[in-house]
Amino acid sequence: MKMMVRPSRAGISIVELVLYVGFASFVGLIVSKYIVLPTRLNNMMNTVTNEQTSYSATALPVDDLKSAVSTSVQWNLIDPSQGNPPYDPAVNPLFIPWFQVNDPSIAPPSLPLSYVCYAYRVSDGALLREFISGGPPTASPVTSCAPAPGDNAQESVIAKNLIAPTAQTPLFSKDLASMNMVILNIEVHSGGPLPLTIVRRVHIRS
């Protein structure tokens, strides 16, 4: 009578161990990717949303500049190549002073012109639009964008969470390579290592 003897496998061979470790590593890699994927997608969605919101926020300033009266724009105060004075690198990058815009809402015989300026508010990083219907500021300098109560200016917040403009990245600046061209530059905190930057170049036609 023959007896069948099965070999004892008390341990795991090196080949099996390598296979097990490789398979476990592969599974771990796949799982880790699936865990990180929602975070990456969320970051991508936030970036796209920030870009769309920031770009949309530039629509009103661009429209104002397109309808501006070029001769009313105080070009020397948005021209970084100017000396100090009139261009102060610590102050002028934060605003564009009052300029005239065509305003069809003003009925004849009055001139259809209103005044607009834009400024950066340090306290909350907001871009402000100041608007006076039918005339210039009378209680504050026309060379600034800081209306006093007597100016009866209407203030609106165009965007928030902006990075403070600097002499290197002014909020509004004259395009030195073009005639009647204004560069609008806003930088927004993106949540990443680099800010989100929106640059618009606007040609003043009138």
Backbone as CSV, one residue per row, in Angstrom:
resi,resn,N_x,N_y,N_z,CA_x,CA_y,CA_z,C_x,C_y,C_z
1,MET,0.840,-1.179,0.000,0.000,0.000,0.000,0.879,1.235,0.000
2,LYS,0.625,2.090,-0.979,1.448,3.278,-1.096,0.858,4.413,-0.286
3,MET,1.740,5.152,0.349,1.312,6.320,1.126,1.714,7.584,0.369
4,MET,0.742,8.533,0.223,1.015,9.791,-0.460,1.508,10.803,0.560
5,VAL,2.649,11.342,0.241,3.270,12.306,1.159,3.296,13.671,0.476
6,ARG,2.616,14.678,1.106,2.618,16.042,0.575,3.726,16.842,1.232
7,PRO,4.452,17.596,0.444,5.549,18.364,1.032,5.002,19.444,1.955
8,SER,5.662,19.642,3.045,5.270,20.655,4.036,5.693,22.042,3.557
9,ARG,4.777,23.010,3.712,5.093,24.397,3.335,4.938,25.266,4.566
10,ALA,5.916,25.155,5.399,5.867,25.885,6.665,6.111,27.369,6.460
11,GLY,6.761,27.804,5.382,7.094,29.209,5.156,6.657,29.676,3.775
12,ILE,6.980,30.959,3.462,6.649,31.569,2.167,7.943,31.784,1.411
13,SER,7.917,31.427,0.156,9.120,31.580,-0.639,9.388,33.047,-0.921
14,ILE,10.588,33.376,-1.321,10.983,34.755,-1.635,10.165,35.283,-2.801
15,VAL,9.915,34.418,-3.781,9.140,34.837,-4.953,7.734,35.231,-4.548
16,GLU,7.116,34.410,-3.700,5.769,34.732,-3.242,5.750,36.032,-2.438
17,LEU,6.780,36.208,-1.609,6.849,37.416,-0.797,6.948,38.671,-1.674
18,VAL,7.780,38.577,-2.708,7.929,39.706,-3.625,6.602,40.014,-4.319
19,LEU,5.914,38.932,-4.734,4.622,39.122,-5.396,3.601,39.758,-4.460
20,TYR,3.566,39.286,-3.215,2.618,39.837,-2.249,2.901,41.310,-1.982
21,VAL,4.166,41.630,-1.778,4.546,43.018,-1.490,4.224,43.926,-2.683
22,GLY,4.525,43.445,-3.890,4.238,44.228,-5.088,2.746,44.477,-5.253
23,PHE,1.950,43.436,-5.019,0.495,43.594,-5.148,-0.046,44.555,-4.093
24,ALA,0.457,44.441,-2.869,0.005,45.335,-1.796,0.371,46.784,-2.101
25,SER,1.568,46.988,-2.647,1.996,48.342,-2.999,1.120,48.913,-4.105
26,PHE,0.783,48.060,-5.082,-0.063,48.506,-6.187,-1.443,48.920,-5.680
27,VAL,-2.014,48.094,-4.806,-3.322,48.411,-4.233,-3.254,49.701,-3.426
28,GLY,-2.183,49.849,-2.645,-2.022,51.063,-1.849,-1.913,52.305,-2.710
29,LEU,-1.198,52.188,-3.828,-1.033,53.322,-4.736,-2.372,53.725,-5.349
30,ILE,-3.141,52.723,-5.779,-4.450,53.005,-6.372,-5.372,53.664,-5.358
31,VAL,-5.385,53.125,-4.138,-6.253,53.679,-3.089,-5.865,55.112,-2.767
32,SER,-4.543,55.366,-2.661,-4.090,56.712,-2.331,-4.479,57.712,-3.405
33,LYS,-4.435,57.271,-4.676,-4.818,58.164,-5.765,-6.303,58.500,-5.707
34,TYR,-7.112,57.485,-5.378,-8.547,57.740,-5.275,-8.886,58.620,-4.084
35,ILE,-8.076,58.528,-3.028,-8.302,59.376,-1.859,-7.956,60.823,-2.169
36,VAL,-6.855,61.043,-2.906,-6.388,62.399,-3.228,-7.214,63.034,-4.336
37,LEU,-7.814,62.220,-5.211,-8.519,62.725,-6.380,-9.612,63.747,-6.045
38,PRO,-10.493,63.479,-5.055,-11.517,64.486,-4.738,-10.927,65.827,-4.328
39,THR,-9.821,65.809,-3.587,-9.184,67.057,-3.168,-8.650,67.814,-4.367
40,ARG,-8.014,67.106,-5.304,-7.483,67.748,-6.501,-8.610,68.332,-7.347
41,LEU,-9.698,67.570,-7.501,-10.830,68.068,-8.273,-11.426,69.304,-7.623
42,ASN,-11.516,69.278,-6.289,-12.058,70.433,-5.579,-11.180,71.665,-5.768
43,ASN,-9.854,71.469,-5.696,-8.926,72.584,-5.908,-9.039,73.128,-7.329
44,MET,-9.183,72.222,-8.306,-9.323,72.653,-9.684,-10.613,73.452,-9.884
45,MET,-11.695,72.981,-9.262,-12.973,73.690,-9.378,-12.888,75.066,-8.731
46,ASN,-12.216,75.144,-7.573,-12.059,76.434,-6.905,-11.246,77.398,-7.760
47,THR,-10.197,76.876,-8.408,-9.371,77.723,-9.274,-10.178,78.268,-10.440
48,VAL,-10.951,77.401,-11.081,-11.786,77.828,-12.208,-12.812,78.864,-11.763
49,THR,-13.437,78.615,-10.591,-14.430,79.557,-10.068,-13.794,80.905,-9.773
50,ASN,-12.599,80.895,-9.153,-11.899,82.145,-8.852,-11.557,82.904,-10.127
51,GLU,-11.119,82.182,-11.156,-10.777,82.822,-12.422,-12.007,83.472,-13.052
52,GLN,-13.124,82.736,-13.062,-14.340,83.276,-13.658,-14.842,84.487,-12.887
53,THR,-14.826,84.391,-11.545,-15.297,85.491,-10.715,-14.413,86.720,-10.892
54,SER,-13.098,86.507,-10.884,-12.164,87.628,-11.015,-12.279,88.281,-12.380
55,TYR,-12.411,87.464,-13.422,-12.536,88.027,-14.771,-13.846,88.801,-14.909
56,SER,-14.913,88.260,-14.340,-16.204,88.948,-14.398,-16.155,90.280,-13.667
57,ALA,-15.361,90.336,-12.593,-15.271,91.567,-11.809,-14.641,92.706,-12.596
58,THR,-13.892,92.371,-13.645,-13.248,93.423,-14.440,-14.172,93.985,-15.514
59,ALA,-15.366,93.418,-15.670,-16.255,93.839,-16.758,-16.676,95.298,-16.616
60,LEU,-17.070,95.710,-15.409,-17.543,97.084,-15.229,-16.427,98.111,-15.392
61,PRO,-15.248,97.911,-14.787,-14.150,98.856,-15.063,-13.805,98.950,-16.539
62,VAL,-13.827,97.823,-17.226,-13.520,97.830,-18.664,-14.573,98.627,-19.431
63,ASP,-15.841,98.421,-19.090,-16.909,99.170,-19.759,-16.774,100.671,-19.503
64,ASP,-16.435,101.041,-18.256,-16.252,102.455,-17.939,-15.123,103.062,-18.765
65,LEU,-14.028,102.326,-18.861,-12.884,102.846,-19.612,-13.187,102.939,-21.104
66,LYS,-13.956,102.002,-21.618,-14.316,102.049,-23.035,-15.182,103.263,-23.354
67,SER,-15.986,103.688,-22.372,-16.868,104.840,-22.598,-16.284,106.127,-22.025
68,ALA,-15.020,106.084,-21.611,-14.394,107.258,-21.008,-14.054,108.308,-22.053
69,VAL,-13.953,109.545,-21.594,-13.474,110.646,-22.423,-11.963,110.741,-22.195
70,SER,-11.206,110.447,-23.224,-9.752,110.317,-23.077,-9.101,111.557,-22.481
71,THR,-9.593,112.726,-22.897,-8.977,113.973,-22.412,-9.198,114.206,-20.924
72,SER,-10.143,113.475,-20.328,-10.399,113.638,-18.892,-9.560,112.695,-18.038
73,VAL,-8.942,111.689,-18.673,-8.106,110.740,-17.930,-6.804,111.428,-17.539
74,GLN,-6.459,111.363,-16.274,-5.242,112.010,-15.781,-4.071,111.039,-15.970
75,TRP,-3.591,111.020,-17.195,-2.605,110.033,-17.611,-1.330,110.094,-16.768
76,ASN,-0.910,111.274,-16.362,0.347,111.374,-15.608,0.248,110.692,-14.243
77,LEU,-0.977,110.528,-13.723,-1.150,109.904,-12.414,-1.273,108.386,-12.493
78,ILE,-1.315,107.840,-13.708,-1.299,106.379,-13.861,-0.122,105.948,-14.730
79,ASP,0.856,106.820,-14.841,2.033,106.563,-15.668,3.259,106.329,-14.771
80,PRO,3.646,105.061,-14.566,4.778,104.754,-13.684,6.108,105.336,-14.140
81,SER,6.200,105.773,-15.398,7.459,106.336,-15.882,7.650,107.788,-15.449
82,GLN,6.607,108.395,-14.903,6.700,109.777,-14.447,7.531,109.864,-13.159
83,GLY,8.056,111.037,-12.905,8.814,111.245,-11.673,7.882,111.446,-10.480
84,ASN,8.477,111.622,-9.331,7.702,111.830,-8.106,8.023,113.212,-7.531
85,PRO,7.048,114.198,-7.601,5.722,114.063,-8.226,5.800,114.149,-9.750
86,PRO,4.683,113.801,-10.440,3.331,113.554,-9.932,3.047,112.116,-9.523
87,TYR,3.883,111.158,-9.973,3.577,109.749,-9.699,4.306,109.292,-8.449
88,ASP,3.544,109.002,-7.413,4.117,108.523,-6.155,3.982,107.002,-6.118
89,PRO,5.079,106.249,-6.175,5.001,104.786,-6.218,4.318,104.152,-5.017
90,ALA,4.220,104.892,-3.922,3.569,104.346,-2.730,2.065,104.584,-2.728
91,VAL,1.593,105.487,-3.581,0.180,105.889,-3.536,-0.541,105.640,-4.856
92,ASN,0.018,106.117,-5.949,-0.674,106.083,-7.232,-1.062,104.688,-7.723
93,PRO,-0.319,103.618,-7.400,-0.733,102.299,-7.878,-2.077,101.831,-7.333
94,LEU,-2.590,102.509,-6.293,-3.799,102.044,-5.614,-5.091,102.576,-6.231
95,PHE,-5.035,103.459,-7.209,-6.270,104.036,-7.730,-6.073,104.587,-9.140
96,ILE,-7.207,104.854,-9.787,-7.237,105.674,-10.995,-8.137,106.855,-10.658
97,PRO,-7.646,108.076,-10.819,-8.437,109.245,-10.400,-9.662,109.461,-11.290
98,TRP,-10.480,110.418,-10.893,-11.748,110.680,-11.564,-11.571,110.939,-13.063
99,PHE,-12.450,110.335,-13.857,-12.490,110.606,-15.292,-13.952,110.622,-15.743
100,GLN,-14.175,111.275,-16.863,-15.530,111.397,-17.408,-15.909,110.142,-18.194
101,VAL,-17.176,109.766,-18.058,-17.718,108.682,-18.875,-19.001,109.178,-19.535
102,ASN,-19.252,108.706,-20.738,-20.507,109.018,-21.411,-21.653,108.335,-20.663
103,ASP,-22.670,109.112,-20.325,-23.783,108.608,-19.517,-25.106,108.915,-20.219
104,PRO,-25.638,107.971,-21.002,-26.883,108.215,-21.746,-28.107,108.382,-20.858
105,SER,-27.967,108.075,-19.554,-29.124,108.234,-18.658,-29.407,109.697,-18.344
106,ILE,-28.467,110.586,-18.657,-28.662,112.024,-18.411,-29.359,112.635,-19.627
107,ALA,-30.527,113.206,-19.372,-31.353,113.729,-20.475,-30.885,115.114,-20.888
108,PRO,-31.058,115.472,-22.165,-30.764,116.832,-22.640,-31.657,117.842,-21.902
109,PRO,-31.222,119.090,-21.791,-30.044,119.692,-22.458,-28.740,119.502,-21.688
110,SER,-28.768,118.770,-20.575,-27.534,118.552,-19.812,-26.592,117.657,-20.614
111,LEU,-25.305,117.867,-20.399,-24.317,117.024,-21.065,-24.376,115.618,-20.482
112,PRO,-24.371,114.592,-21.343,-24.459,113.208,-20.854,-23.118,112.702,-20.338
113,LEU,-22.605,113.355,-19.286,-21.296,112.997,-18.738,-21.391,112.820,-17.234
114,SER,-20.847,111.737,-16.751,-20.721,111.501,-15.313,-19.258,111.227,-15.004
115,TYR,-18.945,111.105,-13.707,-17.553,110.906,-13.290,-17.412,109.586,-12.537
116,VAL,-16.308,108.911,-12.820,-16.022,107.611,-12.214,-14.563,107.566,-11.782
117,CYS,-14.299,106.869,-10.690,-12.917,106.538,-10.324,-12.923,105.183,-9.629
118,TYR,-11.754,104.559,-9.538,-11.616,103.249,-8.892,-10.461,103.312,-7.902
119,ALA,-10.634,102.591,-6.791,-9.585,102.585,-5.764,-9.552,101.251,-5.037
120,TYR,-8.379,100.912,-4.527,-8.178,99.718,-3.706,-8.350,100.090,-2.240
121,ARG,-9.191,99.335,-1.527,-9.391,99.568,-0.094,-8.549,98.584,0.705
122,VAL,-7.651,99.113,1.487,-6.662,98.284,2.183,-7.312,97.372,3.212
123,SER,-8.336,97.831,3.908,-8.906,97.095,5.044,-9.408,95.706,4.671
124,ASP,-9.975,95.552,3.479,-10.514,94.243,3.092,-10.100,93.819,1.678
125,GLY,-9.128,94.515,1.112,-8.657,94.140,-0.213,-9.709,94.293,-1.289
126,ALA,-10.570,95.304,-1.151,-11.666,95.470,-2.097,-11.318,96.469,-3.189
127,LEU,-11.858,96.220,-4.374,-11.789,97.179,-5.470,-13.094,97.954,-5.466
128,LEU,-13.007,99.268,-5.274,-14.187,100.119,-5.149,-14.408,100.925,-6.426
129,ARG,-15.651,101.080,-6.775,-16.050,101.979,-7.866,-16.812,103.151,-7.256
130,GLU,-16.355,104.352,-7.546,-17.029,105.569,-7.087,-17.642,106.254,-8.305
131,PHE,-18.899,106.665,-8.176,-19.628,107.223,-9.323,-20.385,108.472,-8.895
132,ILE,-20.241,109.542,-9.673,-20.989,110.778,-9.453,-21.723,111.115,-10.740
133,SER,-23.032,111.188,-10.664,-23.840,111.456,-11.848,-23.818,112.939,-12.194
134,GLY,-23.449,113.230,-13.427,-23.597,114.563,-13.974,-22.523,115.580,-13.666
135,GLY,-21.542,115.253,-12.849,-20.533,116.258,-12.541,-19.368,115.705,-11.742
136,PRO,-18.337,116.517,-11.561,-17.131,116.076,-10.852,-17.318,116.167,-9.335
137,PRO,-16.377,115.631,-8.566,-16.433,115.805,-7.108,-16.227,117.274,-6.746
138,THR,-16.945,117.733,-5.753,-16.827,119.132,-5.326,-16.264,119.266,-3.920
139,ALA,-16.229,118.157,-3.177,-15.740,118.222,-1.799,-14.411,117.499,-1.620
140,SER,-13.911,116.868,-2.653,-12.631,116.154,-2.582,-11.865,116.411,-3.869
141,PRO,-10.541,116.200,-3.852,-9.732,116.481,-5.059,-10.081,115.559,-6.214
142,VAL,-10.111,116.111,-7.403,-10.377,115.324,-8.597,-9.172,114.459,-8.952
143,THR,-8.030,114.757,-8.342,-6.798,114.008,-8.608,-6.672,112.751,-7.750
144,SER,-7.661,112.486,-6.920,-7.628,111.294,-6.071,-8.861,110.444,-6.362
145,CYS,-9.102,109.457,-5.526,-10.343,108.681,-5.596,-10.766,108.377,-4.170
146,ALA,-11.054,109.447,-3.428,-11.439,109.342,-2.022,-12.550,110.347,-1.753
147,PRO,-13.755,110.072,-2.271,-14.831,111.052,-2.173,-15.236,111.352,-0.734
148,ALA,-15.570,112.620,-0.508,-16.103,113.064,0.779,-17.630,113.016,0.712
149,PRO,-18.298,113.078,1.874,-19.769,113.018,1.865,-20.411,114.053,0.956
150,GLY,-19.813,115.250,0.853,-20.386,116.294,0.015,-20.343,116.012,-1.469
151,ASP,-19.592,115.012,-1.884,-19.520,114.667,-3.301,-20.747,113.887,-3.770
152,ASN,-21.468,113.300,-2.811,-22.653,112.487,-3.146,-22.311,111.367,-4.137
153,ALA,-21.186,110.727,-3.883,-20.762,109.635,-4.762,-21.452,108.324,-4.373
154,GLN,-21.731,107.536,-5.377,-22.287,106.197,-5.155,-21.132,105.189,-5.181
155,GLU,-20.972,104.474,-4.083,-19.866,103.525,-3.971,-20.375,102.099,-4.131
156,SER,-19.632,101.315,-4.892,-19.960,99.898,-5.038,-18.681,99.073,-4.989
157,VAL,-18.793,97.867,-4.438,-17.653,96.959,-4.332,-17.638,96.064,-5.570
158,ILE,-16.555,96.143,-6.320,-16.425,95.376,-7.556,-15.844,93.991,-7.296
159,ALA,-14.871,93.910,-6.389,-14.231,92.627,-6.070,-13.613,92.722,-4.688
160,LYS,-13.399,91.573,-4.078,-12.750,91.506,-2.769,-11.617,90.490,-2.814
161,ASN,-10.873,90.445,-1.719,-9.782,89.478,-1.560,-8.647,89.723,-2.540
162,LEU,-8.477,90.978,-2.970,-7.385,91.296,-3.880,-6.082,91.487,-3.114
163,ILE,-4.988,91.180,-3.762,-3.664,91.455,-3.212,-3.354,92.926,-3.455
164,ALA,-2.758,93.566,-2.484,-2.496,95.003,-2.578,-1.636,95.329,-3.797
165,PRO,-2.075,96.282,-4.614,-1.253,96.719,-5.753,0.053,97.335,-5.271
166,THR,1.065,97.247,-6.110,2.373,97.817,-5.792,2.857,98.645,-6.974
167,ALA,4.006,99.276,-6.802,4.595,100.047,-7.899,4.917,99.137,-9.086
168,GLN,5.222,97.873,-8.814,5.525,96.921,-9.890,4.241,96.384,-10.538
169,THR,3.164,96.291,-9.769,1.887,95.803,-10.287,0.775,96.771,-9.885
170,PRO,0.726,97.942,-10.507,-0.314,98.920,-10.170,-1.697,98.440,-10.605
171,LEU,-2.701,98.942,-9.914,-4.072,98.579,-10.239,-4.437,99.045,-11.649
172,PHE,-4.155,100.304,-11.946,-4.340,100.868,-13.285,-3.041,101.532,-13.706
173,SER,-2.694,101.366,-14.952,-1.481,102.023,-15.443,-1.633,102.344,-16.922
174,LYS,-0.910,103.349,-17.350,-0.891,103.719,-18.760,-0.004,102.736,-19.518
175,ASP,-0.511,102.253,-20.643,0.298,101.394,-21.510,1.240,102.299,-22.298
176,LEU,2.510,102.238,-21.981,3.483,103.143,-22.585,3.760,102.818,-24.051
177,ALA,3.290,101.655,-24.494,3.537,101.259,-25.884,2.367,101.602,-26.799
178,SER,1.293,102.157,-26.239,0.108,102.442,-27.045,-0.479,103.795,-26.671
179,MET,-1.261,104.333,-27.573,-1.962,105.579,-27.320,-3.328,105.298,-26.706
180,ASN,-3.646,106.044,-25.645,-4.969,105.944,-25.010,-5.308,104.523,-24.560
181,MET,-4.305,103.803,-24.091,-4.514,102.433,-23.622,-4.251,102.359,-22.122
182,VAL,-5.207,101.767,-21.388,-5.071,101.591,-19.944,-4.966,100.100,-19.635
183,ILE,-4.042,99.766,-18.746,-3.875,98.381,-18.307,-4.489,98.230,-16.918
184,LEU,-5.417,97.307,-16.798,-6.020,96.964,-15.507,-5.405,95.656,-15.045
185,ASN,-4.862,95.661,-13.840,-4.173,94.489,-13.308,-4.693,94.197,-11.906
186,ILE,-5.308,93.031,-11.722,-5.730,92.627,-10.379,-5.124,91.263,-10.057
187,GLU,-4.735,91.113,-8.806,-4.188,89.846,-8.311,-5.039,89.377,-7.144
188,VAL,-5.432,88.105,-7.201,-6.345,87.545,-6.210,-5.665,86.386,-5.500
189,HIS,-5.917,86.268,-4.193,-5.420,85.114,-3.446,-6.091,83.855,-4.001
190,SER,-5.289,82.917,-4.463,-5.822,81.721,-5.106,-5.876,80.516,-4.183
191,GLY,-5.241,80.598,-3.014,-5.151,79.445,-2.137,-3.931,78.590,-2.418
192,GLY,-3.242,78.872,-3.510,-2.029,78.149,-3.868,-0.801,79.001,-3.646
193,PRO,0.342,78.534,-4.103,1.587,79.283,-3.888,1.670,80.570,-4.693
194,LEU,0.927,80.642,-5.807,0.978,81.820,-6.673,-0.396,82.472,-6.736
195,PRO,-0.442,83.805,-6.831,-1.733,84.482,-6.940,-2.343,84.298,-8.320
196,LEU,-3.655,84.489,-8.389,-4.347,84.505,-9.667,-4.299,85.922,-10.214
197,THR,-3.763,86.095,-11.411,-3.575,87.418,-12.001,-4.464,87.588,-13.226
198,ILE,-5.230,88.690,-13.236,-6.071,89.035,-14.378,-5.571,90.364,-14.932
199,VAL,-5.213,90.393,-16.211,-4.732,91.613,-16.861,-5.652,91.933,-18.035
200,ARG,-6.192,93.158,-18.046,-7.032,93.610,-19.158,-6.431,94.886,-19.738
201,ARG,-6.351,94.957,-21.045,-5.898,96.173,-21.739,-7.100,96.791,-22.448
202,VAL,-7.335,98.059,-22.162,-8.540,98.723,-22.663,-8.160,99.964,-23.438
203,HIS,-8.646,100.057,-24.663,-8.395,101.238,-25.478,-9.542,102.226,-25.312
204,ILE,-9.219,103.436,-24.895,-10.229,104.478,-24.731,-10.474,105.103,-26.097
205,ARG,-11.685,104.949,-26.594,-11.986,105.326,-27.975,-12.410,106.775,-28.127
206,SER,-12.983,107.370,-27.082,-13.520,108.724,-27.239,-12.596,109.781,-26.670
